[in-house]
Amino acid sequence: MHGKDIFHGKGPFKGRTLKDRLHLLADITNFVVTNKLPVRVVTIDVQAHRKRYAFPEPEYRLGLMLILERFCDCLDKANQLGLVFGDYERDEITRSILDFSQFKSSGKTPMYYGRPLGRLIDTIYFTHSHHSRFLQVADIIVFMANRCHDLPESPDKYPDRELKKLWDSLVASGNFSMQKWP
């Protein structure tokens, strides 16, 4: 399940009614909210990032550092340990694993106010999203973030209005945090 396919009626959702597809997105959003699953999102304005820094961190590495820090913030609040799972993207796996290992061995992320990642154990585990419902939910949340975050309060089109309501309920859940960079 991918948010884009569900919303636009593509792939396995081709031929499904808009009502059914929106209902599925509502069920998934309600599952996240009802079960109080913590949602952490990091967005990077690539142009602003490159403009602000003479030697900007590569965006994939910056995104990894920021999201790992947000995960640790969440784990600190819960006083728990955690594992990181990621979508299997062949070109990013080796770099991500090596970067994570480097961050862990140096004791913190290399950001100016870098933070330790001690609550994250072992390594980053990668799997294809079609094997993991949690990665599919994460994909749907990222789709919603990309589509809804900067929409006006009442978008013109019905599907966007309905998706925005779901997004707003997720944001208002109390278990949501979004960091914008820079």
N, C-alpha and C positions, 0 to 999 in steps of 0.2 A: 504494500500500500504506500503510495507516494501522494503527498498533498496535491501536487500539480495535476497528476492523473485523475485523482478523485474530483477536484474542483472543476476541471475542464472536460471531464468525461472522456478521458483518453485511456489507452491500454486496456486493462481488465475492466475498466468502468465505462467503456464505450457502450452506448446504448442504454445506460442507466439514466433514469430521470434526474433532473436537477434536484427535485425534492428528496429523492433517495440519497443522492450524493451529499447534500447538505445535512441530512439526518445522520449519515455515517460520521461526518465531521463533528456534528453536535455530540454524538455518542462518545467519540474519542475525547473531545474536550471535556465532557462531563466526567469521564473516567479519570482524567488527570486531576481535575478540580476536586472531585468527590474523594479520591484517594490521597489527596494532599501531597501529590508528587511535586517535589521541588523542581522548578523550571529555571534554568540559568541560560541567558542568551547574551552573546557578545556580538556587536555589530562594529564593523570597521569602515569608516569613510576613507577609502583608499586614496583618493585625490588629496584630501585634507592631511592625511598621514604623511604622504610623500612630500607635500608642500611644507609641512611643519618642521620636518627633520632633515638635516643635511645628509645624513646617512641612515635612512629609515630601515627599520627591521623588516625583513621580508614578511608579507602579509600572512602567509600560512603559518609562519613561526610565531608572529605576534598573536594571531588568533589562538594558537595552541597555548601559549603562555597565559593569555588572559582567561581563557575558559578553564584551564587547570587551576588557576588562582581562585576563580569563582567557585569551582567544585570544592576546593579546600575550605573556603569561607563557609560553605554550606555544611561540610563535614565537621568543621570546628563548632558550629552552633549546635549540631546534633551530637557532638562528642563521639563520632564514629570514624571508622576507616572505610575506604572505598576503592573500587576498581574503576578503570576507565575503559569503555568500549567505544569503538569507532567504526564507521562505515568503511568497508574495504574499498579503498581507492588506491590501486596499485602504485601510482606515482608518488603518493604521500606517505605510505606505510614506513618505509625505511627511515626517512627523514624524521618522522614523528617519533618513532621508537628511539632513535639516536638522540634527538633533542630532549625527550622526556628523561632518558637515562642521564644525559648531561646535567639537566636541571636538578635531578635527584642527587647526583654525586657531588655537585657544587653546593648543595644545601638549600638552594633557592632558585627562582627564576631570575634571569639576568636583567629584569626591568630595573629602573632607577630605584623604585621602592619594592624590589622583588620580594617574594614571600616564599617560605619553605613549603614543600609539597609532601611533608612527612605523612599526612593522612591518606595519601594515595599510595597503595601498595603494588608491588610487582612491576608491571609494565602496562602498555596500552594494548588491549586486545582488539583485533580487527576481525570483522565477519561481514559477509554480504548482507545487506539490509533485508533481503527477502528471507533470511534465516532468523531474523530477530524482530519481534513485535516492538520491543523498546526502541530500536533504531528507526522503525517505521513511524512510531509516535513522534520521535525526535524530528524526523523528516517533515512530518505534518506541521509541527510547531514552527519549524524554520520557514516552511512555506507560508504559514499564516503571518509570521513576523515580517517577512519580506513583502507580502501583499498588503497587510493591514496596518502596520505600525504608523505610517505617515498618512493614512487615509483621513479625509475629513470626518467629523462626527457622524454625518449622515451621507454616505456615498450615494451617487446617482443611481447606480445599477443595483437591482434587487440582490443578485448573488453576493456582491461586495458588501451590501448592508448586512446580510445574514452572517457572512464570514466575520465581519467587523464585530458583530454582537458576540460571537463565540470568542474572538480574540480578546475583547474587552472583559469577558467573564474570566478568562484565563489570567489576564493581567491583574484583575481585582481579587484573585483567589487568595492572596496573602502569601503564596509560595512561589512568587514570580519575581525575578530580578533581571534587568536588562542593563548592560553596560555599553555605552557608546564610546568609540575611540575615534579620534582623539577628543 
